Amino acid sequence: MMDAVTLATLQFIILHTLDGRSVYVNVEQVVSMVEQKGKESFIGGVNCVVNLTDQRFITVMENCESVRLRLDNLKK
């Protein structure tokens, strides 16, 4: 279990999956993003794939530029 100090230092952004669910993403776990380049790149509605440190990924409706701006705003 995390102590209160560790928990207080975590920062999250909210992204949205194709079915409209909100996903809280720990900004420290984002390692890369892949954006939609053409109609055949991803399933319809996916605009960005966010890759995480645990080798998992999240497909989201937001475009990668929007995600990048949210990440940058938290780092300031």
C-alpha angles and dihedrals in degrees: 000000000000121000120236094257093054092046092049092055095054116103125199137190123204117234130174131235123215092266091055098256118146115237121197109215123195103231092215090062097056109105103164146347133216119204131209109268101172143359092270098048099086138003112281114286097023110117101166140020112210114204119207135204092252089062092253124122138205124214110213141183093229117091118245093249090058091049091047091052091051091050092048092049091056093050093058 
